[in-house]
């Protein structure tokens, strides 16, 4: 076994090829609420939460007017956005519902609660918040025991 990565290592940003930059910005900024930090015409944009240089990069350099990959091919399964708590996740759910975007899944994983949807280029998007680590389910031997149960969306909206 190799040495594990430093425990504070995080995924810094995603960079997506999109078919139409404005349509992608309308989703990531207009629906999810990320803020455009830099835009390069109709070719690229960098968006973030809280003024960071970028959490999401979007470009049409190789994909303008393109179509999503066919089923049965490799590529991005989904990108996941971690919200700080349930009220923030509930706000994200309200934004998605207001934009009339379909939720394709809502799951309680034991360690987190997650909503699943598709962006305009058919990329999978997960919006989630972690549960307190002290509440994570475990096996008798202490190992993590994740599961997939239905998330109560109405309870989430009451946050």
C-alpha positions as CSV (number, residue, x, y, z in Angstrom):
1,X,0.0,0.0,0.0
2,X,1.3,3.5,-0.8
3,X,1.3,6.3,1.7
4,X,-2.2,7.9,1.9
5,X,-2.7,11.4,0.6
6,X,-2.6,14.3,3.1
7,X,-6.0,14.3,5.0
8,X,-6.6,18.0,4.1
9,X,-6.4,17.4,0.4
10,X,-9.7,18.4,-1.3
11,X,-11.0,18.5,-4.9
12,X,-10.4,22.2,-5.8
13,X,-12.6,22.6,-8.9
14,X,-14.2,20.9,-11.8
15,X,-13.7,21.9,-15.4
16,X,-16.6,20.9,-17.7
17,X,-16.8,21.0,-21.5
18,X,-20.2,22.5,-22.4
19,X,-22.1,22.9,-25.6
20,X,-23.3,26.4,-24.9
21,X,-21.6,28.7,-22.3
22,X,-24.6,30.9,-21.5
23,X,-26.9,28.0,-21.0
24,X,-24.4,26.4,-18.6
25,X,-23.9,29.7,-16.8
26,X,-27.7,30.1,-16.5
27,X,-27.8,26.7,-14.7
28,X,-24.7,27.0,-12.4
29,X,-25.2,30.7,-11.6
30,X,-28.9,31.3,-12.2
31,X,-30.2,28.1,-10.6
32,X,-27.5,26.9,-8.2
33,X,-26.3,30.4,-7.2
34,X,-22.5,30.2,-8.0
35,X,-21.0,33.5,-9.0
36,X,-19.1,34.2,-12.2
37,X,-15.6,35.4,-11.4
38,X,-14.1,35.6,-14.9
39,X,-15.7,35.2,-18.3
40,X,-13.9,34.9,-21.6
41,X,-16.5,35.8,-24.2
42,X,-18.6,32.8,-25.3
43,X,-15.7,30.4,-24.8
44,X,-15.1,30.1,-21.0
45,X,-16.2,31.1,-17.6
46,X,-15.0,30.5,-14.0
47,X,-17.6,30.5,-11.2
48,X,-17.3,30.1,-7.5
49,X,-19.0,30.2,-4.1
50,X,-17.9,33.0,-1.8
51,X,-15.4,34.7,-4.1
52,X,-12.9,31.9,-4.5
53,X,-11.1,32.1,-7.9
54,X,-13.1,29.2,-9.2
55,X,-14.9,26.0,-8.1
56,X,-16.4,25.5,-11.6
57,X,-14.7,26.1,-14.9
58,X,-16.8,25.9,-18.1
59,X,-15.6,26.0,-21.6
60,X,-16.7,25.4,-25.2
61,X,-13.1,25.1,-26.6
62,X,-13.7,21.5,-27.9
63,X,-17.5,21.2,-27.4
64,X,-19.4,24.2,-28.8
65,X,-22.7,22.8,-30.1
66,X,-21.7,19.3,-28.9
67,X,-24.0,16.6,-27.5
68,X,-23.6,14.6,-24.4
69,X,-21.7,11.2,-24.5
70,X,-23.8,8.3,-25.4
71,X,-24.9,5.8,-22.7
72,X,-22.4,3.0,-22.2
73,X,-19.4,5.3,-22.6
74,X,-16.9,6.4,-20.0
75,X,-16.7,9.9,-18.6
76,X,-18.1,12.0,-15.7
77,X,-20.7,10.2,-13.7
78,X,-21.5,13.2,-11.6
79,X,-20.0,16.2,-9.8
80,X,-21.0,16.7,-6.2
81,X,-21.4,20.0,-4.4
82,X,-21.1,19.8,-0.6
83,X,-23.3,22.2,1.2
84,X,-22.5,23.2,4.8
85,X,-25.7,22.1,6.4
86,X,-29.3,20.9,5.8
87,X,-30.8,24.5,5.6
88,X,-28.3,25.3,2.8
89,X,-29.2,22.0,1.0
90,X,-32.9,22.9,1.4
91,X,-32.2,26.2,-0.2
92,X,-30.5,24.5,-3.1
93,X,-33.6,22.2,-3.5
94,X,-35.9,25.2,-3.6
95,X,-33.8,26.8,-6.3
96,X,-33.9,23.7,-8.4
97,X,-37.7,23.3,-7.9
98,X,-38.2,27.0,-8.8
99,X,-36.3,26.5,-12.0
100,X,-38.5,23.4,-12.7
101,X,-35.5,21.1,-13.0
102,X,-36.2,17.4,-12.4
103,X,-34.8,15.8,-9.3
104,X,-33.6,12.3,-10.5
105,X,-32.9,11.0,-7.0
106,X,-33.0,11.9,-3.3
107,X,-31.0,9.7,-1.0
108,X,-30.1,9.4,2.6
109,X,-26.7,7.6,2.6
110,X,-26.3,7.5,6.3
111,X,-23.2,9.7,6.2
112,X,-24.9,12.3,4.0
113,X,-28.2,13.4,2.4
114,X,-28.1,13.9,-1.4
115,X,-30.2,15.3,-4.3
116,X,-29.4,14.2,-7.9
117,X,-30.2,16.0,-11.1
118,X,-28.8,16.7,-14.6
119,X,-27.2,19.9,-15.9
120,X,-28.1,21.3,-19.4
121,X,-25.3,19.1,-20.9
122,X,-26.7,16.0,-19.2
123,X,-23.8,15.9,-16.7
124,X,-24.9,14.3,-13.4
125,X,-25.0,16.8,-10.5
126,X,-25.2,15.8,-6.8
127,X,-26.1,18.4,-4.2
128,X,-25.5,17.1,-0.7
129,X,-24.6,17.8,2.9
130,X,-22.8,15.6,5.3
131,X,-24.3,14.4,8.6
132,X,-22.2,14.9,11.7
133,X,-19.5,12.3,11.8
134,X,-20.7,11.1,15.2
135,X,-24.0,10.1,13.5
136,X,-22.4,8.1,10.7
137,X,-23.6,4.4,10.8
138,X,-21.0,1.8,11.5
139,X,-20.6,-2.0,11.5
140,X,-20.0,-3.9,14.7
141,X,-16.3,-3.8,14.0
142,X,-16.4,0.0,13.7
143,X,-16.1,0.2,9.9
144,X,-18.3,2.6,8.0
145,X,-21.7,1.3,7.0
146,X,-23.2,3.5,4.3
147,X,-26.6,2.8,2.8
148,X,-29.0,4.3,0.3
149,X,-32.5,5.0,1.7
150,X,-35.1,7.4,0.4
151,X,-34.6,11.0,1.5
152,X,-37.7,12.7,2.8
153,X,-37.7,15.8,0.6
154,X,-40.7,17.4,2.4
155,X,-38.8,17.2,5.7
156,X,-35.8,18.7,4.0
157,X,-37.9,21.6,2.7
158,X,-39.1,22.3,6.3
159,X,-35.5,23.3,7.2
